[in-house]
Amino acid sequence: MNNYIACACLLLVAVSAAQAASVATPVCGGSTSSKNINLVNPGQPPRVCEYQIKAYSKLVCQLRIDFAMTLAQPTLETQPGSGLTYAECTRDSFEVNGLKLCGSEIWQHIYVPFNATDGESAVDLTVSLANRAGSTGLPTPFWDMTVTQLECPQGASVRDLVDVETRASTIKDGFFVAPPGCLQYFPQAKGVVKSFNYNEGAGIYPSRMNYAICFRRTETTSALTIRAYHFNVGAQESSSTLMTDNSCYSSDSTSDLDADFLMVPQATLEDSHKHATYFCGSIQKDVVISTNNPGPLLVLFNSDDVYRQSEAGFAFTYTVD
């Protein structure tokens, strides 16, 4: 496991040191157009801390945000009428591009589209905090974010084909640029993936999530192998074992957001050689899943708007062969 953690740390260092550019450190309410940015909470943070990231160049196509944070955990809210509950970041939150996260994170990352060539000039990041005056049980807010503005050579698939002054000979970001539509992207051949607010298995992942976790495919890639060492994803029926397909996402469903699952296209379970696509439930031991699907190399995670008592999330190591 330590080898995988070391790989993740090396990736973060590589992103942070990209092109050896100086690192900007704006304060709450500040803005910057630097390529490499570090956002750290002040000693006495305001209730709302906003940062504005302006385009470093017209070739900027994405932001990669690597972050550690400690914010209040999601609260369980009750749906009017049904009495069902869902997990939502109602006290503290980190928001960007419509995504809202909270809880505890130890060096997660996300990608944010930033199409500077199409006139998009800035991306806003906001940390909102609950009133801590006289309150108990709320953690001391902490965040440490490394924001990297990634540039795409003219003609790359993740940016528009427009006439701009090209600096392709100096662009070194290609390895880190994610395929379109990926909230998370892991370009190295092995590493660790965790759900948001995993918190070493003691957290709750937010409700109403639906996102792609992508991996780098090369011309010689033959398989993606996942070894899940923690998996606790709500199922449509009570379960203490790993469940698949219709137990996770019914073919009779009329909604895309009525189940929690990890989707692995054309997957095979190593132990049983069973084929499956949707995975949910819980595991008592490591489970190995492999896939050799053509096209983009990815898995999808979906969480519905109903909280069940088994929604701590997932953690797995991966290897791209």
N, C-alpha and C positions, 0 to 999 in steps of 0.2 A: 504493500500500500504506500510506503514512503516514497517509492520510485515515482508513483503517479502524482503524489503531492509535489514532489520536486519538479516534475515536468510542468505542472500548473504554475508554480512559482517562477520558473524560468520563462514561461510564456509571458507572464505579467511583466517581468523585468524587460523582456525584449520589446513589448509594446510600449512601455513607459520610456524606453531609451531610444525609440525610433528616430533615426536620422540625427541623433545627438543634439536635438534642438533644446533651447532653453524651456523651462517649465514655468508656466504662468500660475499664479496662486490667487485668483480673485476672491474677495470677501463677499459675504451676503449682500445682494443688491448690485453686485459688480458684473462686468461683462469682459470678454476677452476674445481675440481672434487668433490666439496662439495655437500652434499645432498640438502641443502637449500641455495638459492642464491638470492641476491637482486641486481638488476641492476638499477642504477639511473644515469640520465644525469649529466655530469660535468657542471660547471658554464659556460665554454666556449667550447661547444662540437665541435669536428672536423666535417668535411663534411661527413666522413664515420666513424662510431663507430662499431667495431666488437667485439663480445664476443664469446669465445669458451667454450662450456660445455662438459667436459670429464666425462666419466662414473664413477659414485660413486662406483659401484660394478658390478659384472657380472650378477646380478639379475635385473638390471635396465631395464625396458621395455617401459617406457614412461616419457616424461617431461610434467608437467602441468605448464603453464605459465599464471599467473594472472597479468594483467597489466592495468595501467592508462597511457594515453599519450595525448599530444597535438602536432600534426604535421599539416603541410599544408593539406588542403582539396584536394580531387581528382580533377583533371582537366577534362574538357570535350574535348576529342580528336575527330577529324573528320576522318572517314574512307575514304581512297582514292577511288574515283570513285562513291561510293554511296552517299556521303555527310552526311551519318548518323553519330551520335556521340555516344561515349561511355565514361564511367567514369573510369579513371585510375590514379594510384598514380605516377605521373611523377615528382613531386617536392621533397617531403619528403616521406619516406617509412620505415616500419619495416618489415623485411623479415626473414622467417625461413621455412625450408622444402618446398620451392616452393610457400609459401603463402606470399602475399604482402598486407599490410594494411597501412592506413594513416588516417588523420583526427583526430577527438576527441573521446577518449574512457574513460569511467569512470568505471574501474574495470570490464573489459571483461576478458575472459580466452580462451585459446586454449590448445589442447593436441597435442603433437608431438611424433610420434613413435621413440623409441630409443632402438634397440635390441642389448644390450651389449653382450648377450650370443652368438650372431651370428657374433661377431667380429666388430660391429659398435663401434667406440671408441670415437667419438665426434659429437656434433651438433653445428653448427654455427648460431649465431643470429646477424643480421646486421641492424643498423639504418643509413639510408642515408638522408642527408639534402641538400636542395637547397642552392645556394650561396645567403647569405643574405646581402652581401655588396651592399649598395645603393638600395636595393629592398624595396618595401613597400607592406603592406598587408599580409606578412607572419607572422605567430605567433611565439612567442619565443618557441623554441623546448623544450619539457618536456617529460620525460618518467620515470616510476617507475614500475619495473617488479619484481615479485616474482616467481622464478623458483624452482620447486620442482621435484627432481628425484624420480620417483615412482618405487618401486621394486615389482616384481611378484614372488610368490612362485613357485618353480620348478613344471612344469606341467600345469601352468595357460595357458588359451587359447591364450593370447596375447604375448606369448614368445615361442621360440622353445624348444622342449624337448631335452635337452642336459645334459650331466653329468657335473654339476658345484657344487661347495661347497655350500650347502644350508644353509641359515640362516632363514628358515621359522619361527622359533620360535620367532624371533625378528622383523619380517616384520609386520608393522602395516599399510601398505598402501592400503590394499584390498578395503576399502570403497571408495577410490578415483580413483582406476584404472578404466579407461573407456573401454567399449567394443571395439573390433577392428573396425576401420573405422570411429570413431566419432571424429570430430574436436572439438566439445564441449560436455561436459558431466556434468549433474546436478544430483548428487547422493542424495540430500536431497529431502524430500517428497513435498516441495513447494518452490517456488522462482520466479525469474523474468528472462526472456530471451529477449535480444534485438539484433537487427541486428548490424553488424559492422558499425561504424561511425553513429550510430543513432542520437547522439548529441541532445537528447530531441526533436526529430522530425524535426530538422533543418539541418540534414546532408544528404549525398548521399551515398548509399551503393555502393561498387565497382562493376563494371561489371565483367562478366565471373567468377562468384562464383558458386560453387556446393558442398554442404557439409551437413553432418548429425549432428543434434543436438539430443543428446541421454539423456535418463532418466533412473534412477535405477529401475529395476523391481525386486520385491521379490516374494516369493511363494504365497503371499496373494494379490498381485496387481490385481485390477479389472478394472481400467480405468485411463486414462490420460485426465485431463480437462484443457483446455486452455481458458483464458479470454483475448482476444486481446483488449487493450485499445488504441493502435495506430497501424494503418495498412495502408500503402501507398506503394503498390508494383505494378510496372508497369504491365498493361494489354495489350493484343493484340488489343484491341479497347478502345476508350475513355470511361471512367467510373468514376462516383463519388460514386459508391456503391460497396459492396463486390461482387466479381464474382467468379465463380467456374468452374472447369473441362475444357471443350473445349474452354471456353473463356480465359483460362489461358495457356493451353498446348494442342494444337490440336492433335487429334489422327492421323491426316494425316501428321504430321510432320516427316521429315526425318533427323532431327538434334536434339541432346539432349540439345543444347544450343541456343534455339530460342524463349525463353519466360522466364518471371520472375514469380515465384510462390513459395508459401509455400505448401509443400506436407504433408498432415496428413493422413496416411493410415486408411481406414475404418472409416472415421470421420462422425459425425452427428452434424448438427447445432441445438443448443438447442431451439431457437425460432421457427423455421419452421419444425424441425425434418427431414429436407432434408439431404440426404446422399451425400457426396462429398469427393474428394481426393485432388484436386488442388485448391488453393485459391489465388486470386489476386485482384487488384482494390483498393478501398479506403473504409473506414468506417466512419460514422458520430457518432456512439455510440459504446459502448462495444459489442463485439460479443463473444459468448461462444461456443466452439467447444469441443466435447469429442470423444474419441476413445477407443476401447477395443480390438484392434488388438492383435493377438497372437504373440509370438516371441519378438524380441527386441523392446523396447519402444522408438520411435524416431519420429522426423519430419525432413524433408529435405528442404533446401532452394536452389533455383537456380536463378541466374541472367544471362541474355544473354549479347550479345555484342552490344546492342542498348539501348541508354539512352532515356527514355521518361520523361515527366515532372512530373511524380508522382512516384518517386523512393527514397523517404525519408527513407523507411524501416519499421520495425515493432517492437512492444514491447508488450509482453504479460506476464501475470502471469500464473503459472501452479500449478496444484495439482495432485499428484499421490496418488490414493486411493487404 
